[in-house]
Amino acid sequence: MDVMKATLMYGAGDVRVETVPDPVIKQPTDAIVRVVRSCICGSDLHPYHSMPTSTLGSPMGHEVIAVVEETGSEVTGLSKGDFVVAPFAFADNTCTLCREGFHTACPNGGFYGSEETGGLQAQWARIPQASGSLVKVPDVNPDSADEGLLASLLTLSDVYLTGYHAAHMADIKPGQSVTVVGDGAVGLSAVLAAKQMGAEQIILMGRHQARTDLGREFGATDVVAERGAEGVAKVMDLTDGFGSHAVLEAVGHMPAYEQSYGVVRPGGIISRVGVPQYEEAPVGFGSLFGKNARLAGGPAPVRAYLEEAITQVLAGEIDPGKVFDRTVSIDEVPAGYVAMDDREALKVMVTP
Ligand SMILES: [Zn+2]
């Protein structure tokens, strides 16, 4: 049997690259793809901090651009050699919930990273619901394409479109004030998306200068390095004491949520895309109720936004790939986790 390299996590801080059997078609709706680029996600750092020790190992990675190598008997619209972007969640793209734009809730869909689905920080991958999930990138040869273009296409698998989803769910309108909480790759992507939607003021809350500099390049008009009450006060100063119409929360920890309801304007929307690391959060008078604030957000239905975003990237209208500041080979993936965890790297790309 052929063997490929894939990334497995065996517990907090324990990431290994191992040889595993090549993926094979299991369902007639599957495709097998050859990975062109994958990457490490900020959300991969949550298990990296907290995963209990496992003897089996969890397959890692959910972001990929790839070339279709084989398709199951029920796959339509894709053929061998197609260059594709795979959303971080697979979906049939035909059911009621997909048609309503919430592909991450598709009853026939799911997520990578289980023993059943495998991970995408690998050399090859099985993509379930391939017809509904994979979107072709026209007229690009991945083996000769510009690295910057590949980087931007890779962000459409998750990070940019997760930032976009935050902005979309916050219903940003031209001329509004937006605060983005978090200067990780998703937060910076949310800045770029808010800019695309015509936000007039974009306040980025973050304190890593290299990151906030990229945030300014993406459209942030102000940077607030302070956190907690001090950070909230700074944002209130910048918004004439009113707060922002939209708050895009891209962290997932309680202090980020607290900052969010601290700076949201009365009648405004908090949109969360940082995976919450808490089960309970205040919604009472002092947080949401008193301000008539709405809470939105969740796992991004990347597939809903993918065609349009590919077109924008190919036209050079957006360059979200700038969030990648390091590239490692598949063998170096464990070092990539260390670099992201130590905040030496903003986002790490992986070559197969
Ligand atoms: Zn569906």
Residues whose N, C-alpha, C, O or C-beta is under 5 A from the ligand:
A	BS01	ZN	A91 D92 N93 T94 C95 C98 C106 P107
